[in-house]
Amino acid sequence: MKKLLSGLLILGMATGMQARQVKDECDCKVTSHTFFTDEWELVFGPTAPARLTLFRDRMEAKKDCWWGSFQAVVLGGKSTDNERLARFFLPNCKTTLTVNEDASPANPDTDILANEINIYTVNGTFSSQATFKPHHSFAGVGLQWQQAFYEREDGRALWFSVSLPIMRIHNDIQICEDIIDNGGGAATFVGATTPTTNAGSACNNNTCNTECDINPTTLLAPVGSVEAAFAQPGWCFGRIEKCSANHKTGAGDLELRIGYQIVKKDTCYLDSYVGILAPTGNRVKGRNVFEPIIGHNHHTGFLSGCSLGLEIWRPECAEGNLWFMVDMAFEYFMESVETRSFDLKNKPWSRYMQFYQNVDQALFACTASGETAFALHTPGINLLTQELRVKPGFLRDFNIGLAYNRCAWQLEAGYNFYGRQAECVELNCPFQETSALKSIASGSGETSSLYQINDIFPNNVSADSVSEYQSNIVTIADLDLDSAAHPAVVSHTFYGSFGYKWEEIEYPTFAGFGGSYEFGPDNSVMNRWMAWGKVGVSF
């Protein structure tokens, strides 16, 4: 009965806290998620405006030759409305978290109890407000070669296309911390140690394991700020730090397509194609929150699509025309293994709470003395980061454009609709049911299944002694794997471009520039602008 009443109380408090924070339901539709999947198709996919504009007819621009074309697109962009993105990662629709070391009722607005993230201070009075500001930017060049290799008598041809983007991605979450009370600085615990190597090498490759290789009898040295907590060496995953890990440079996924010109006339055309995406981008490692990923998270993809163009207006007394164009792509991505973090059910950010790795660690804390008995723990992020089988499934991308041509100039404007189904994630390895949430109020091997990261009960009434450890063990049924999966996405993009074509020279050439803005109905989408400049040649 004690646990039932305590559970109902904490559920009510958590629900009430979330309700107070909701200002715009769409801005915080998704909260406390651990991994963000970028809409990579809108950067340089088969229907990306930066790739389509000025290039649709280039394969046929040079007559009686090789029927080939090539373009290079320099592009870049940056995220906007980063508060919506912060709510994607943070608990309870927040962008600023209040972190207090004092767990008394005098601090009812606490979002994180400082001890949970290993903040222990001399005076025990630490108080801070930390604002999280995610930022995303990218720059690079996209390369595409399209070549006809068989032409029928009526002029219709078979063709292939190869495209590859080379990008530099910068994803960063800035922590702007206002320390109200530093508590006299980080405490110095006897026997506490700091891992001598950083998280990248102190932890193994997470292949079918449940935690880092940090000794469970090691007391981790406390830190004295929120910023230091999210960069502490004892956390092998889920970090937020200022380092080179926030940048990634490399080649995106290699796209290969083969297509056929179903209709080819002066006033209309229709192409269809099939293809494959080879996962040449980087793989998800889970070390940092909002890690930069180039490509489709290292998933193999299959695609099909078509392109339709109609001349809808040509003035009788002027040199020019207006085209209506539709480009469609359907893609399916196969399952792959990724390393991601997740929460416990109904416990936002429980991945950052303190655990006992197993009953042996709890017994060690029970028999220890001093700070070791009180502060010994295993960071939850090391336990709740696992290899997951991720199934991205299908995505659809539709681009509609109007292009006005006059002499050698072309002006195009249009709209792009992008939709992607929700990811499905499953454990790749058996989850070892040995860990339990530690009672941070007492330590000494005591555990509780009812704690939240922002709340414990008065007088620690829900804590159980080490003899009852088995009753609080985290089981596979307690895992909230959906917190590691990106939800379904719908996004909208408006774009415009302008360019010039040199048709009368030996190798017809074009150059142009454009820009677009992408936005979504909720915070599962990253709002961002993008600009590009491009050149191309037919041969």
Buried (B, 14 or more C-beta within 10 A) or exposed (E): EEBEEBBEBBEEBBEEBBEEBBEEEEBBBBBBBBBBBBBBBBBBBBBBBBBBBBBBBBBBBBEEEEBBBBBEBBBBBBBBBBBBBBBBBBBBBBBBBBBBBBBEEEBEEBBBBBBBBBBBBBEEBBBBBBBBBBBBBBBBBBBBBBBBEEEEEEEBBBBBBBBBBBBBBBBBBBBEBEBBBBBEEBBEBEEBBEBEEBBBEBBEEBEEBBBBEBEBEBBBBBBBBBBBBBBBBBBBBBBBBEEEBBEBBBBBBBBBBEBBBEEBEEEBBBBBBEBBBEBBBBBBBBBBBBBBBBBBBBBBBEBBBBBBBBBEEEEEEEEEBBBBBBBBBBBBBEBBBBBBBBBBEBBBBBBBBBBBBBBEBBBBBBEBEEBBBBBBBBBBBBBBBBBBBBBBBEBBBBBBBBBBBEEEEBBBBBBBBBBBBBBBBEBBBEBBBBBBBBBBBBBBBBBBBBBBBBBBBEEBEBBBBBEEBEEBBBEEEBBBBBBBBBBEBBBBBBBBBBBEBEEEEEEBBBBBBBBBBBBBEBBBBBBBBBBBBBBBBBB
